Structures are given as C-alpha cells and as structure tokens.
Amino acid sequence: MSEFREQLSQFPPEKVHQALTNVTAERVEQALAKKERNLEDFLAMVSPAAAPYLEVMAQKSRQLTLQRFGNNMQLFAPLYLSNECQNICTYCGFSLDNKIPRKTLSDKEIMKEVEVLKGMGFEHILIVTGEANRTVGVDYLEHAIQLIKPHFANVSMEVQPLDQDEYERLIRSGLHSVLVYQETYYRDTYKIHHPKGKKSNFDYRLETPDRLGRAGIHKVGIGSLIGLEDWRVDSFYTAMHLRYLEKKYWQTKYAISFPRLRPFSGGQEPKVAMNDKELVQLICAYRLLDPDVELSLSTRETENFRNHVIKLGITSMSAGSKTNPGGYAAGKESLEQFEISDERSPDKIAGLLKNNGYQPVWKDWDPVLQDSFG
C-alpha cells in the first residue's frame, strides 16, 4: 500500500465527519489565533462552527495572500483538444455513454486555437482532453505540446493519469504542470460515479501526484469535485494530500482548484450542495492553512461571485474559457464538458482586475529566469 493511501485509510469518512461535528467556537478561535496552522486547524476552519467567523477568516486570508503573492492574478485559458473518452463518469459531458459527436483536433485546428488564444493575450495554456488512450494517448499529447509550446510561456495539462516515464517524456517536450483531481476521496462513492474505464481505478488516480513528483514536474494541481460528497470531508482529504505531497516532493509547487458541479446534457445533480459563503469559507481555510499554495477559480463560477472573491485568497483564474474542442476558433460545434457561467472576455476580466488594484499576469513564470537560475 502506498504511503498516502495508508494515511487516507486511517481517516474513514465517518471519523472525519464526526470530528467536524464536534468542533466548537472556541476551537475555531484557537485555529484563527495561530500564525502557523495544521490539519486539525484546517478541519476546524471548514467546520459549521466556523461560519460565524467568515469575516475574520476573509481578512486574514486577504492579508496573507497579499504578503505572499502581492496584487498579482495569474490568468490562463483551457485549450480543449478532444472530447473522446473511454470512461463513464456520471457528472461529465464527455462520458462514454453520452451519445454526442466526438472530435479530436488536427494539427491545423490546434494552430487555429493557438492563434485565437495568442490574440487574446494568453501566455499560459491548459491542455484538456477526455481520457482516451487510443485516440489522445501520450504520442498525441507529446506532439500537441511540441506544436503549442513555442507559442506560450507555460503549457499545463489536465488529461488522463499517466505513468511516470510518460510524464518524464512530456516534461522533456515542455510540459510545465499537471492538474489531476481525485474527484472524491470517498472510495465507495468514487466507484459509483466511475463505473467503467481506466478512471474506475481509484488507487491509480490517487497515486498520480506521486508519479508526477518522482518525474520532476514543476507544479501539480489537486482538488475534489465539489458536490459528489460532503465537501468538508473531501476538502480535509485534499488538505491531507497537499501536506503529504509538500513534505515528500518539496521541490514541486502545488495548486488547488474548487470545481463545483455544473450542468451538462443529462447531468449529475450535487449530492451535497455548497453555497457561495461556504465556498468563500473553504478558499480562506486553504489560504490560512498554506500561505504559499496557489488557489485557482474557473469560469464555472458566476460573474458576481468571481468579482467579489478575487481579493480573498485566489491567485489564479481562467478567463474567456471554451470547454469544447475547437471552441475558440469555430464556436460550439461539439458538446461542452460543462456549462460556463462567467462568459466575459479576457480583456474584461483584465479590466476588472486593474479596477480592483490587481495586476493581470498572463504567464506563470519566466523562462528567461529559469534559464538564468535553473
């Protein structure tokens, strides 16, 4: 059994849920009074007992974020290359059992997307595909990265989990970071929502960040899909995972995202809904636990919510996103993975940031600096 799998097995959901229920106001105050916080403090800060302290948490989170990241906000865009998928996932528009037109971009189509995204000003691109090894396996991904990398400072990826040697191969081609969400850390619930395909292997997915750490990736993004299970428990597991990874693969940077279930054709309804105040509570709790972790917010969220949360701990956000292959150049010719809520252009998002005293940052790091110090 892997090291983190062993740790996870020691905290069954019932145990974590009971611990959340037992948190008192006094325990929350103790956590907020600390300068450095541990996982027990995080659990207190995401508990129902912490809800009355949201304003205090928000102020502390804002202060810490400004100290560590300044008034910078990184902007990125997802680049969907394919909606082919061999998995059945109950919540995803790309699921194998959805009878939709499938599309994988050719070289020419990829470059059309690149041209549009460059015109918008982006320097940080997130490659996204369905999980289909036969169609968009490592050969396709390597070729796509080699096509795209000369045009952008950063190329990240959110695709099917791969083996360590495959990650090493893609890193040599210019891959900068990888996002891999566990979706839910509840093993039994995971089986329900992933009944078919390679993604049904809970442990292989769980151990993906370890393979990335051993491969020497620059940054790993983790998180859970909010709505599949009790968000407080899954967030505690995510925090556990973060702490484990930071200790074992200390040279790698880490990011956390907060995807809430969004509608798609015939989509999954949330088992446990999370309101906006609770999402703010979670964002602040992660920042208070870890001042250095990057916190990212997608266009799944509404304009109003994103307008207000940018000052509370978020350091990275997508803008102008299209979640279907070829969506930037050709529009909606294929089904989106999920519905976008904030449809404002990158220019409008950049203007919003500037009006709030923030500097839009179009790339994650400077290759020149890496060449100088790497």
Steps between C-alpha positions, in 0.01 A plus 500: 500500500633844407591749769211740444249220446604371845446846651160533336388162632555624855233770459173340385229751400291427807792590726567828319131591492470442874807713565346781296179475700691519828682827420412782738519876461790503744693254282442720192630803690811305601568412135453858383731634771795295377771621262559151359217250472479120471240261361300502821477878472388466138227260606379755756499778240285303251259379769148641542621660823729732298219659298455796741872579462490542123581872506804443723616214278457713189706786642782268607492318166521825304792619711694175456436490126627856453811419707587192293369584151468878499220647288562260210238272344607236252268455200480183294275334245409134447570364152275199436659268243254209510171385652572134430472295819508133594366554853148519634478785752154594624573873517689568175377606158779298335394171666512196270127433542404848376398471134676812373712583196863432588783721379879502528684801362741463211829691485335767287208536741735517800691784339177688432423480872853613581462801272177610669637451852820689419286782365322516836836550674538164673842358578379219729296221339340195662468206257185296571373176345268218587664182621554293186841335475438363153409840355679755716772292662851610583609515134221745414565704815875521436439617144242756615735641763778529243262692271370730773805563719686740264205739521445514879712550810315223690324185392304313766291188457182339634459161334495133604753391764820364349796292609814666636708439187224654286499812716878519471465484123244784493707712739791475255262630231420809705220402738501733801224378732224240531155524657356172624189509718408198707134605453414346840716331760204285611600163356145357487350817351780512244396154374141616454596795282774322302355159410692441174837580351854547628380784723309244709838406656487715817853419616669567166343846492580563867867427444533720188648797692769264635594399146510867402718585798745225414500615136610848610201704385511872580147521642210267591139607537266295720144527628162331522182552300276682744158343513575128469531464877521703821724787387641552849627142522636491144674834560664362812630208295629743237682693771648174627617420149655845462694469824625153405615614155668817626703298749600221260547698177606831643654629175161492325249785526132432570165645408144431613182557301138513610281356223134487596274270299363689202218392265555310178275295274320253731731594784558391858332697777717581804457258790611773741450856380747772595387863516719800421578582863620145556728520196647823637552323833684217325722733295598693812563179697746375238681834496524506882632144498756561226604857411708379203255273315347637181119520508320496166142588400343411166226650286261240647424773756275799440617849410376639831676236707830535313481879529489478879729206573810624316614685812454210742776254413474408133825533303405349164188512283392395154341748262304481176492120528359263239453140613451329165767403244550780250279733701712812463534496121185314392247555780269231640530223244530235771363451849663691785636305795301726734316830475697821543349753740735798461514566125686833511793550266859493626521875439200561727645277772834682474314832528313378806828402665666834423198690634539307824870579531627168363752430229396236244788256445474314171760234575604292797878547495765642275711256296781757499518480879502122486785508252690735731445318828378150407 
